[in-house]
Amino acid sequence: MFSTIRAGFIFSLLTCLCAALIGRVAWLQTAGRQNILARADRQEQESQVLPARRGTIFDANGILMAGTIQTSTLFIDARFMFDHYQSEGRSLVDMDKAIAGLAAVVDKRPFEIAKVLGDNPNARFVKIAENLDDNQTAAIGKLNIPGAGISHDYARYYPLGAMAAHILGGVGTNGIGLDGLELKFNNVLAGRAGYEVMTKDGHRRAIGADEQDYAPPRHGQNLVLTIDTNIQLIAEQELADSCQEFQAHRGEVVVMDPRTGAVLALANYPTFNPQNPEDSAPPTTRPAHATNDADDNNPDPRRNSCLVSPFEPGSIFKPFIAGPAFAWNVTNPLEIWPIPGGVYTTPYGRKVTDVHAYGPLPTWDVLVKSSNIGMSLLGERLGNARLYRAITSFAFGRPTGIELPGESTGLLNPLAKWTKYSTESVSQGYEVMVTPLQLARAMCAYANGGHLIQPHLIKGVLDADGNLIARTPTPDLSTLPQIVDTHTVEVMRRILCDVPIRGTAAGTRSDTWNIFGKTGTAHISLGKAGYSETRFNSSFICGGPAENPQLVIAFIIHDPNRNIAHYGGAVAGPGAMHLMERALSYMQVPPSPDLPPPPPEVAKLLWEYNPKLYEPKKAAAAQSVSRAGSPDEIAITHD
């Protein structure tokens, strides 16, 4: 029997269903269209980042220092794997067998892989194993397991291990530079990643890609350094040997070409391996002679102290005061200074001491014997204003501008903050702080005719054809600031040649080349507690050969064991001289002519002058001081 109510209900239901269907169709054609298309694209297409290969770093001779290798990583698309096995009607047992096959290839336990997949069932990329070799990659391909794939990436590689670690720095797991050149030139080395959008079939197999969906990566540029890895190796060996022999907790060395400013070697001790950052923690033990007086008993191996850790230099600073004094005619090498034995009392009552009670000395021997009293008298004659002018002329108190991050300016107080005590302190290399790189740069002026050179590490970059594009053109010395005249340079160089023969580095004289240098033995500051009487910074700066300088070396040893030795000539002198001789030999620099003795008018003024010391080097060896290094300038002033 026909019912109007029932018919109306059915009609209303059909109307609602039609309306819902029309609404659904309308939504699919409007707002829902983009969502559906996006979902389809995600199922059919896959976007992939194409990593850029990080640029290579070469030394000056083309030796690889930092490179990039391609690595292979096994991953599993967990969601696709689960869906595929379900859609194929295959059991979890089948999937476990496939996982076991993968585990055997990558040397993992099947349970480990199954657990990772079970913890991430919807993940589209689960990393299973890294650094696979070609055989493993081929074996995985033969298994043809749905959802398993190989991704290729790049990893940084340092074939020389820890060599030049503080120059290179290192790269983090994210591919970004952490220290050194890797950080400073990260944008140059890193390049820019590309991308690729692939169309895939139902089994997630690649079909192809449209041209507009592909952008190739732009690989990083390759750097060429001024570093010579042969000289770098020698420098690191000599530095480590010296620090270990004298139980020093840290040290630095810088080797420069004084004619160009090229840094040929730069090393710190202790060091680290940039390939293994986890090995870079500070040591947990200290030298037996160390105390808690200094913050750097446990140095951070990653710290590039050559340019970030200034220190009070002591007597290696004296040439940078004496040279300008000669140039300004404040004194001359023959002037006799009335040194009153071993102790001098300043006009305001401060006592300055020498290790030896020399008595009157010419300026020549004030430098060779490193007399604190003589330098204090010279400083008083110069006055604070000219002392400040002399120091700033060598660019102390300013960064050198080398292409490495974190460089310190050192410490040079404004002249307005100097006191009456500053005159003697600065004259002896105290109350100022400098870095080893600043010292090497300053010494270059006495090796290149008096010019202030710009230290640099980057020789250039390689273009796409492998041609070197220089970043720092070789400088013309005549265009650089002349901070000391050539006559003064020749005088200073000749005076400093006496230091390894009859001065504070006696016994370290080279048998092959004439080397000029200056020692330093500076008390370590304890802050407000004054200066330590038992801890020192021992140093030696030198250049050679004297007649045509090719190299300048700054060699610093911090806090050697005083029970073994602590004078700069004994601790730093031998290592610096060995480095100089080995480097000059490697460079095939011809031997020096015999060094002539001082002129008679100078010789008659020198302290305990012995002309036999200037005989041909091998014949004079027996005449030289038997022990390496003599007491120099360790006695600081006391109020």
PLY file of the C-alpha trace (Angstrom):
ply
format ascii 1.0
element vertex 639
property float x
property float y
property float z
element edge 638
property int vertex1
property int vertex2
end_header
0.00 0.00 0.00
1.42 3.35 -1.08
2.51 5.59 1.77
3.01 9.28 1.22
5.23 9.55 4.30
7.46 6.69 3.20
7.72 8.07 -0.33
8.63 11.49 1.01
11.30 10.03 3.27
12.88 8.08 0.40
12.73 11.11 -1.90
14.35 13.27 0.75
17.08 10.70 1.31
17.80 10.48 -2.42
17.87 14.27 -2.63
20.38 14.49 0.20
22.55 11.84 -1.38
22.48 13.63 -4.72
23.27 16.93 -3.01
26.17 15.32 -1.14
27.46 13.79 -4.35
27.17 17.08 -6.21
28.94 18.83 -3.31
31.72 16.25 -3.30
32.19 16.60 -7.05
32.21 20.39 -6.73
34.80 20.19 -3.92
36.97 17.83 -5.95
36.84 20.25 -8.88
37.65 23.30 -6.76
39.22 23.34 -3.31
40.05 19.65 -3.15
41.65 19.56 -6.57
44.98 20.91 -5.41
45.13 18.49 -2.49
44.41 15.51 -4.72
46.95 16.58 -7.31
49.55 17.19 -4.61
48.93 13.72 -3.18
49.24 12.19 -6.63
52.47 14.07 -7.21
53.86 12.80 -3.93
53.03 9.26 -4.96
54.39 9.59 -8.49
57.27 12.03 -7.95
60.16 12.24 -5.56
62.34 15.28 -5.00
65.99 14.60 -4.31
68.74 16.99 -3.20
71.91 16.69 -5.27
74.74 17.55 -2.87
77.61 19.68 -4.06
81.13 18.31 -3.78
83.21 20.34 -1.36
86.28 21.95 -2.90
89.74 20.48 -2.51
92.63 22.14 -0.68
96.14 21.76 -2.10
99.50 22.89 -0.81
101.80 25.12 -2.86
103.19 22.08 -4.70
99.82 20.53 -5.56
99.82 17.97 -2.73
96.31 17.10 -1.55
95.67 18.37 1.98
91.87 18.14 2.19
89.64 16.35 -0.28
86.15 14.95 -0.71
85.20 11.35 -1.39
81.83 9.91 -2.38
80.20 7.64 0.17
77.30 5.18 -0.22
74.56 4.77 2.38
71.92 2.02 2.62
68.45 3.32 3.48
64.97 1.79 3.60
61.64 3.44 2.82
59.84 1.74 5.71
56.35 2.83 4.73
56.75 1.66 1.14
58.24 -1.66 2.24
55.34 -2.44 4.58
52.71 -1.36 2.03
54.36 -3.37 -0.74
54.52 -6.60 1.20
50.87 -6.19 2.28
49.65 -5.40 -1.24
51.53 -8.41 -2.63
49.97 -10.65 -0.01
53.33 -11.57 1.40
53.83 -12.23 5.09
56.09 -10.58 7.63
58.19 -13.74 7.51
59.05 -12.93 3.90
60.00 -9.40 4.89
62.18 -10.71 7.73
64.02 -12.94 5.27
64.69 -9.95 3.04
65.95 -7.95 6.03
68.22 -10.85 6.99
69.73 -10.76 3.50
70.47 -7.04 3.87
71.92 -7.55 7.34
74.37 -10.13 6.04
75.67 -7.72 3.41
76.19 -4.75 5.76
77.42 -6.83 8.70
74.54 -6.06 11.03
72.19 -8.25 13.01
68.71 -8.67 11.44
67.12 -7.77 14.77
68.80 -4.35 14.74
67.38 -3.47 11.32
63.91 -4.87 12.14
63.78 -2.84 15.34
64.71 0.41 13.59
62.00 -0.20 10.97
59.46 -1.14 13.62
60.20 2.08 15.52
59.71 4.13 12.35
56.96 2.36 10.33
55.92 5.50 8.42
59.39 6.88 7.74
60.36 7.34 4.12
64.11 7.32 4.81
65.63 5.12 7.50
69.42 5.06 7.44
70.74 1.52 7.89
74.48 1.58 7.10
77.03 4.13 5.89
80.32 4.09 3.99
79.52 1.01 1.92
82.08 -0.24 -0.56
81.37 -1.10 -4.18
80.93 -4.82 -3.49
78.35 -4.17 -0.80
76.48 -1.73 -3.04
76.37 -4.27 -5.87
75.20 -7.05 -3.54
72.34 -4.90 -2.23
71.26 -4.14 -5.79
71.12 -7.84 -6.63
68.80 -8.53 -3.67
66.20 -6.22 -5.30
64.35 -5.64 -2.04
61.36 -3.26 -2.33
61.99 -0.05 -0.36
65.75 -0.58 -0.01
67.95 1.91 -1.78
71.43 3.43 -1.94
72.03 7.16 -1.50
75.29 8.81 -2.40
76.85 11.64 -0.43
80.21 13.28 0.09
82.57 13.02 3.05
85.62 15.15 3.91
88.95 13.39 3.79
92.32 14.53 5.21
94.99 12.28 3.70
97.83 13.83 5.73
96.14 13.11 9.06
96.94 15.68 11.73
99.39 17.64 9.57
98.44 21.32 9.28
95.31 20.65 11.34
95.17 24.20 12.71
95.39 25.62 9.21
92.74 23.37 7.68
90.38 23.24 10.67
87.73 20.62 10.03
84.17 20.03 8.83
81.18 19.03 10.93
78.73 16.25 10.16
76.44 18.87 8.59
79.13 19.69 6.03
79.87 23.14 7.45
83.41 24.20 8.33
84.26 24.22 12.03
87.69 25.88 12.21
90.54 27.19 10.13
90.26 27.57 6.38
87.29 25.19 6.28
85.37 27.78 8.30
86.86 30.96 6.84
86.27 29.87 3.24
83.19 27.72 3.83
81.14 29.55 1.19
83.91 29.16 -1.38
84.54 25.49 -0.63
80.96 24.32 -0.03
79.44 25.22 -3.38
75.65 25.00 -3.82
73.47 21.90 -3.83
71.22 21.07 -6.80
67.93 19.17 -6.99
66.12 16.61 -9.12
62.41 15.68 -9.24
61.98 12.08 -10.47
58.76 10.46 -11.76
58.38 6.91 -10.40
56.11 3.96 -11.13
54.04 1.98 -8.66
57.11 0.09 -7.52
58.96 3.33 -6.77
61.26 2.81 -9.72
62.52 5.93 -11.47
61.02 6.61 -14.89
62.50 9.97 -15.77
62.66 13.68 -15.01
61.65 16.80 -16.90
64.33 19.31 -17.80
62.70 22.00 -15.69
62.77 19.66 -12.68
66.54 19.35 -12.66
69.20 21.78 -11.41
72.77 20.47 -11.24
74.86 21.14 -8.14
77.54 23.81 -8.27
80.60 22.19 -6.77
82.93 24.09 -4.44
86.07 25.82 -5.63
89.53 24.38 -5.03
92.03 26.33 -2.92
95.80 26.37 -3.35
97.78 27.38 -0.25
101.20 28.90 0.28
101.93 26.07 2.72
104.72 23.69 1.72
103.84 20.35 3.30
107.50 19.33 3.42
108.41 22.37 5.50
105.18 21.94 7.49
106.19 18.38 8.34
109.66 19.48 9.44
108.20 22.30 11.55
105.75 19.98 13.29
108.45 17.40 13.98
110.88 19.92 15.48
108.16 21.57 17.55
106.87 18.28 18.94
110.41 17.06 19.67
111.24 20.26 21.58
108.01 20.26 23.59
108.44 16.61 24.51
112.14 16.92 25.32
111.54 19.81 27.70
108.12 18.60 28.92
106.41 21.77 27.76
102.63 21.75 27.64
102.34 23.77 24.43
104.30 25.48 21.68
103.99 27.24 18.33
106.05 27.74 15.21
105.57 29.99 12.18
107.72 29.85 9.03
107.43 32.69 6.50
108.99 33.79 3.25
110.04 37.35 4.17
110.08 38.47 0.54
106.42 37.69 -0.20
104.70 37.21 3.17
103.76 33.64 2.23
103.29 31.43 5.28
105.15 28.21 4.49
104.36 26.43 7.76
102.28 27.12 10.83
101.99 24.59 13.64
100.84 24.21 17.22
101.57 21.60 19.85
99.52 19.70 20.91
97.60 19.12 17.72
94.56 17.12 16.59
93.30 15.09 13.66
90.55 16.93 11.75
89.26 13.54 10.56
88.43 12.57 14.17
87.07 15.55 16.13
86.35 13.28 19.10
90.10 12.98 19.61
90.41 16.73 20.13
89.52 16.98 23.81
92.09 18.76 26.01
94.47 16.36 27.77
93.42 15.18 31.19
96.97 15.20 32.53
99.45 18.04 32.81
103.22 18.18 32.88
104.55 17.15 36.24
106.11 20.58 36.79
102.91 22.50 36.00
100.89 24.25 38.67
97.46 25.80 38.83
98.92 29.26 38.26
97.94 29.50 34.59
94.73 28.90 32.74
96.45 27.14 29.84
97.99 24.17 31.61
95.51 22.05 29.67
95.50 23.71 26.23
92.72 23.02 23.79
94.36 21.14 20.91
92.05 22.87 18.43
93.16 26.37 19.46
95.39 27.99 16.87
97.66 29.71 19.37
99.90 31.02 16.58
97.36 33.78 16.08
94.81 33.67 18.92
96.94 33.33 22.08
99.20 36.37 22.64
101.90 36.27 25.30
104.54 38.58 26.76
107.54 38.01 24.49
110.47 39.02 26.68
113.79 39.67 25.00
112.85 38.58 21.48
111.10 41.96 21.47
114.34 43.92 21.89
115.33 44.10 18.18
112.11 45.95 17.45
113.13 48.71 19.83
116.85 48.80 19.05
116.33 48.95 15.28
114.28 52.17 15.31
116.70 53.61 17.87
119.54 53.07 15.37
117.44 54.52 12.54
116.60 57.62 14.58
120.25 58.08 15.66
119.29 57.68 19.30
122.21 55.29 19.67
124.65 53.31 17.54
126.22 49.84 17.79
129.47 51.19 19.25
128.02 53.32 22.03
129.14 52.12 25.44
126.38 51.91 28.03
127.45 52.41 31.68
125.96 49.18 32.98
126.70 49.09 36.72
127.28 45.37 37.20
124.25 43.13 37.66
121.78 45.61 39.20
120.62 49.03 38.05
118.35 51.31 40.09
116.16 53.61 38.04
115.76 57.29 38.97
112.47 56.42 40.69
113.92 53.51 42.67
113.02 50.47 40.57
115.65 47.74 40.31
116.54 46.16 36.97
118.78 43.08 36.96
120.93 41.12 34.53
121.79 37.46 34.97
125.47 38.31 34.50
127.24 41.34 35.89
128.66 42.40 32.55
129.67 45.94 33.30
129.81 48.48 30.41
128.64 47.07 27.09
128.32 48.49 23.57
124.84 48.48 22.07
126.03 45.61 19.86
126.44 43.39 22.92
123.38 44.78 24.69
121.50 42.82 22.01
123.87 39.85 21.67
124.13 39.30 25.44
120.53 40.49 25.93
121.21 42.94 28.74
118.05 44.08 30.50
119.93 46.99 32.04
121.28 48.17 28.70
117.82 48.01 27.11
116.29 49.86 30.07
118.85 52.65 29.67
118.04 52.79 25.96
114.32 52.85 26.74
114.81 55.75 29.15
116.62 57.71 26.47
113.92 56.99 23.90
111.09 57.86 26.25
107.61 56.37 26.21
106.41 58.25 23.13
109.23 57.00 20.90
109.02 53.50 22.42
105.35 53.44 21.44
106.17 54.74 17.98
108.82 52.05 17.49
106.45 49.25 18.52
103.54 50.44 16.39
105.80 50.83 13.35
106.14 47.02 13.35
102.31 46.75 13.51
102.19 45.27 17.01
98.78 45.80 18.54
97.05 45.18 15.20
95.96 41.93 13.52
98.07 40.82 10.58
94.99 40.11 8.46
95.91 36.51 7.68
93.09 34.44 6.14
92.20 32.52 9.30
89.39 33.15 11.81
89.80 34.45 15.34
93.08 36.34 15.03
94.04 38.33 18.12
95.34 41.89 17.98
97.68 41.18 20.88
97.85 43.79 23.61
99.46 47.21 23.37
98.09 49.75 25.80
97.37 53.24 24.47
100.22 55.61 25.22
97.98 57.51 27.62
97.85 54.43 29.86
101.62 54.00 30.05
103.30 54.79 33.36
106.86 55.42 34.47
107.19 51.66 34.96
106.30 51.06 31.32
109.62 52.42 30.10
111.73 49.59 31.51
109.04 46.91 31.22
108.35 47.49 27.52
112.08 47.76 26.77
112.46 44.20 28.07
109.40 42.80 26.27
106.91 42.97 29.11
103.63 44.90 29.44
102.94 44.03 25.79
101.45 40.86 24.38
102.07 39.55 20.88
101.27 36.45 18.84
103.90 34.24 17.18
102.57 35.35 13.79
103.05 39.01 14.68
106.63 38.27 15.76
107.39 36.44 12.52
105.92 39.29 10.49
108.02 41.86 12.36
111.21 39.82 11.93
110.55 39.69 8.18
111.33 43.41 8.07
114.94 42.68 9.07
115.07 40.02 6.35
113.55 41.87 3.38
115.17 45.29 3.57
112.90 46.92 6.16
109.43 46.46 4.65
106.24 45.54 6.52
104.92 42.48 4.72
101.39 41.06 4.66
101.24 37.42 5.84
98.97 35.24 3.72
98.01 31.58 3.35
96.01 31.54 0.12
97.94 31.35 -3.10
94.80 31.25 -5.24
91.83 29.23 -6.47
91.64 26.86 -9.42
89.22 27.62 -12.25
87.24 24.98 -14.16
90.24 24.28 -16.40
92.64 23.84 -13.50
94.35 27.21 -13.93
95.45 29.06 -10.83
93.77 32.40 -10.25
95.87 34.28 -7.71
94.00 35.82 -4.79
97.13 37.54 -3.45
99.49 38.75 -6.18
103.18 38.58 -5.29
103.91 41.96 -3.70
106.46 44.42 -4.95
108.52 45.20 -1.84
109.18 48.73 -3.07
105.45 49.49 -2.77
105.20 48.28 0.84
105.71 50.47 3.93
109.41 51.00 4.72
109.51 50.81 8.50
113.32 50.53 8.86
115.94 51.86 6.45
118.19 49.41 4.61
121.35 50.49 6.45
119.75 49.79 9.81
118.53 46.44 8.50
122.08 45.44 7.51
123.46 46.54 10.88
120.79 44.70 12.87
121.14 41.56 10.77
124.91 41.48 11.34
124.58 42.07 15.08
122.01 39.29 15.42
124.32 36.90 13.54
126.47 36.97 16.67
123.67 35.58 18.86
124.19 31.91 17.79
128.00 32.37 17.84
128.84 34.20 21.07
125.46 35.29 22.44
122.49 33.83 24.24
122.06 31.05 21.66
125.75 30.08 21.61
126.20 26.49 20.58
123.33 26.46 18.08
125.37 27.91 15.19
124.67 26.34 11.80
127.59 24.63 10.05
126.20 25.58 6.64
124.38 28.91 6.77
124.75 32.23 8.56
121.65 32.66 10.70
120.61 35.81 12.56
118.27 35.58 15.52
117.24 36.59 19.01
116.36 34.56 22.09
113.74 35.21 24.72
113.15 33.82 28.22
110.14 35.59 29.72
108.59 34.98 33.11
104.97 33.85 32.89
102.50 36.31 34.36
100.33 35.17 37.26
98.01 38.14 36.97
97.67 40.18 40.14
100.07 37.78 41.87
102.93 39.10 39.74
105.31 36.93 37.75
106.30 33.34 38.35
109.92 32.80 39.38
109.90 29.23 38.07
107.85 29.25 34.87
108.90 30.78 31.56
108.08 31.26 27.89
111.19 30.26 25.96
111.52 31.52 22.40
113.77 32.11 19.42
113.14 34.12 16.26
115.57 33.88 13.39
116.13 34.41 9.69
118.49 33.01 7.13
120.70 32.90 5.31
121.84 36.32 6.53
123.29 37.38 3.17
120.03 36.59 1.30
117.21 35.67 3.70
114.81 33.06 2.39
113.05 32.13 5.62
111.99 33.66 8.93
111.03 31.44 11.86
109.28 32.19 15.14
109.66 29.25 17.55
107.91 29.45 20.94
107.95 26.89 23.78
105.66 27.61 26.73
106.42 26.52 30.27
109.26 24.01 29.80
110.39 21.98 32.77
112.90 24.23 34.51
114.71 21.21 35.93
115.72 20.32 32.37
116.24 23.80 30.86
114.35 27.03 30.44
116.54 29.57 28.66
115.35 30.48 25.18
118.72 29.61 23.65
118.66 26.14 25.19
114.97 25.26 24.78
113.80 26.96 21.58
117.13 27.68 19.89
118.10 24.13 18.87
114.66 23.27 17.48
114.47 26.50 15.50
117.98 26.01 14.12
117.30 22.40 13.14
114.14 23.54 11.40
116.00 26.31 9.60
118.76 23.97 8.42
116.40 21.22 7.28
114.14 23.69 5.45
117.02 25.47 3.70
118.50 22.11 2.71
115.14 21.01 1.28
114.95 24.29 -0.64
118.49 23.66 -1.96
119.71 27.06 -0.79
123.49 27.34 -1.39
125.75 27.40 1.69
126.67 30.77 3.12
130.14 32.26 2.80
132.10 32.39 6.04
130.80 35.11 8.32
133.45 37.80 8.75
134.25 38.79 12.33
133.17 42.20 13.60
135.32 45.11 12.44
138.30 45.86 14.73
136.68 49.05 16.03
133.72 46.92 17.16
135.64 43.84 18.26
137.73 45.76 20.80
134.52 46.82 22.57
132.83 43.43 22.76
132.54 41.41 25.95
135.15 38.61 26.12
135.64 38.74 22.38
137.16 35.56 20.91
138.04 35.81 17.19
138.42 32.01 16.93
134.65 31.67 17.17
134.39 33.22 13.71
136.68 30.71 12.06
135.12 28.40 9.42
132.19 26.78 11.13
133.35 23.19 11.51
136.78 24.29 12.73
135.18 26.66 15.20
132.80 24.08 16.63
135.25 23.07 19.33
135.69 26.72 20.31
131.99 27.31 20.71
130.27 27.18 24.05
129.81 23.54 24.95
126.26 23.76 26.14
123.42 24.89 23.89
122.15 28.21 25.12
123.40 30.53 27.83
121.49 32.56 30.38
119.94 35.51 28.67
117.33 37.93 29.84
115.22 36.14 32.39
115.58 38.57 35.28
112.57 40.85 35.25
112.53 44.16 37.03
111.50 44.47 40.63
110.09 47.45 42.47
0 1
1 2
2 3
3 4
4 5
5 6
6 7
7 8
8 9
9 10
10 11
11 12
12 13
13 14
14 15
15 16
16 17
17 18
18 19
19 20
20 21
21 22
22 23
23 24
24 25
25 26
26 27
27 28
28 29
29 30
30 31
31 32
32 33
33 34
34 35
35 36
36 37
37 38
38 39
39 40
40 41
41 42
42 43
43 44
44 45
45 46
46 47
47 48
48 49
49 50
50 51
51 52
52 53
53 54
54 55
55 56
56 57
57 58
58 59
59 60
60 61
61 62
62 63
63 64
64 65
65 66
66 67
67 68
68 69
69 70
70 71
71 72
72 73
73 74
74 75
75 76
76 77
77 78
78 79
79 80
80 81
81 82
82 83
83 84
84 85
85 86
86 87
87 88
88 89
89 90
90 91
91 92
92 93
93 94
94 95
95 96
96 97
97 98
98 99
99 100
100 101
101 102
102 103
103 104
104 105
105 106
106 107
107 108
108 109
109 110
110 111
111 112
112 113
113 114
114 115
115 116
116 117
117 118
118 119
119 120
120 121
121 122
122 123
123 124
124 125
125 126
126 127
127 128
128 129
129 130
130 131
131 132
132 133
133 134
134 135
135 136
136 137
137 138
138 139
139 140
140 141
141 142
142 143
143 144
144 145
145 146
146 147
147 148
148 149
149 150
150 151
151 152
152 153
153 154
154 155
155 156
156 157
157 158
158 159
159 160
160 161
161 162
162 163
163 164
164 165
165 166
166 167
167 168
168 169
169 170
170 171
171 172
172 173
173 174
174 175
175 176
176 177
177 178
178 179
179 180
180 181
181 182
182 183
183 184
184 185
185 186
186 187
187 188
188 189
189 190
190 191
191 192
192 193
193 194
194 195
195 196
196 197
197 198
198 199
199 200
200 201
201 202
202 203
203 204
204 205
205 206
206 207
207 208
208 209
209 210
210 211
211 212
212 213
213 214
214 215
215 216
216 217
217 218
218 219
219 220
220 221
221 222
222 223
223 224
224 225
225 226
226 227
227 228
228 229
229 230
230 231
231 232
232 233
233 234
234 235
235 236
236 237
237 238
238 239
239 240
240 241
241 242
242 243
243 244
244 245
245 246
246 247
247 248
248 249
249 250
250 251
251 252
252 253
253 254
254 255
255 256
256 257
257 258
258 259
259 260
260 261
261 262
262 263
263 264
264 265
265 266
266 267
267 268
268 269
269 270
270 271
271 272
272 273
273 274
274 275
275 276
276 277
277 278
278 279
279 280
280 281
281 282
282 283
283 284
284 285
285 286
286 287
287 288
288 289
289 290
290 291
291 292
292 293
293 294
294 295
295 296
296 297
297 298
298 299
299 300
300 301
301 302
302 303
303 304
304 305
305 306
306 307
307 308
308 309
309 310
310 311
311 312
312 313
313 314
314 315
315 316
316 317
317 318
318 319
319 320
320 321
321 322
322 323
323 324
324 325
325 326
326 327
327 328
328 329
329 330
330 331
331 332
332 333
333 334
334 335
335 336
336 337
337 338
338 339
339 340
340 341
341 342
342 343
343 344
344 345
345 346
346 347
347 348
348 349
349 350
350 351
351 352
352 353
353 354
354 355
355 356
356 357
357 358
358 359
359 360
360 361
361 362
362 363
363 364
364 365
365 366
366 367
367 368
368 369
369 370
370 371
371 372
372 373
373 374
374 375
375 376
376 377
377 378
378 379
379 380
380 381
381 382
382 383
383 384
384 385
385 386
386 387
387 388
388 389
389 390
390 391
391 392
392 393
393 394
394 395
395 396
396 397
397 398
398 399
399 400
400 401
401 402
402 403
403 404
404 405
405 406
406 407
407 408
408 409
409 410
410 411
411 412
412 413
413 414
414 415
415 416
416 417
417 418
418 419
419 420
420 421
421 422
422 423
423 424
424 425
425 426
426 427
427 428
428 429
429 430
430 431
431 432
432 433
433 434
434 435
435 436
436 437
437 438
438 439
439 440
440 441
441 442
442 443
443 444
444 445
445 446
446 447
447 448
448 449
449 450
450 451
451 452
452 453
453 454
454 455
455 456
456 457
457 458
458 459
459 460
460 461
461 462
462 463
463 464
464 465
465 466
466 467
467 468
468 469
469 470
470 471
471 472
472 473
473 474
474 475
475 476
476 477
477 478
478 479
479 480
480 481
481 482
482 483
483 484
484 485
485 486
486 487
487 488
488 489
489 490
490 491
491 492
492 493
493 494
494 495
495 496
496 497
497 498
498 499
499 500
500 501
501 502
502 503
503 504
504 505
505 506
506 507
507 508
508 509
509 510
510 511
511 512
512 513
513 514
514 515
515 516
516 517
517 518
518 519
519 520
520 521
521 522
522 523
523 524
524 525
525 526
526 527
527 528
528 529
529 530
530 531
531 532
532 533
533 534
534 535
535 536
536 537
537 538
538 539
539 540
540 541
541 542
542 543
543 544
544 545
545 546
546 547
547 548
548 549
549 550
550 551
551 552
552 553
553 554
554 555
555 556
556 557
557 558
558 559
559 560
560 561
561 562
562 563
563 564
564 565
565 566
566 567
567 568
568 569
569 570
570 571
571 572
572 573
573 574
574 575
575 576
576 577
577 578
578 579
579 580
580 581
581 582
582 583
583 584
584 585
585 586
586 587
587 588
588 589
589 590
590 591
591 592
592 593
593 594
594 595
595 596
596 597
597 598
598 599
599 600
600 601
601 602
602 603
603 604
604 605
605 606
606 607
607 608
608 609
609 610
610 611
611 612
612 613
613 614
614 615
615 616
616 617
617 618
618 619
619 620
620 621
621 622
622 623
623 624
624 625
625 626
626 627
627 628
628 629
629 630
630 631
631 632
632 633
633 634
634 635
635 636
636 637
637 638
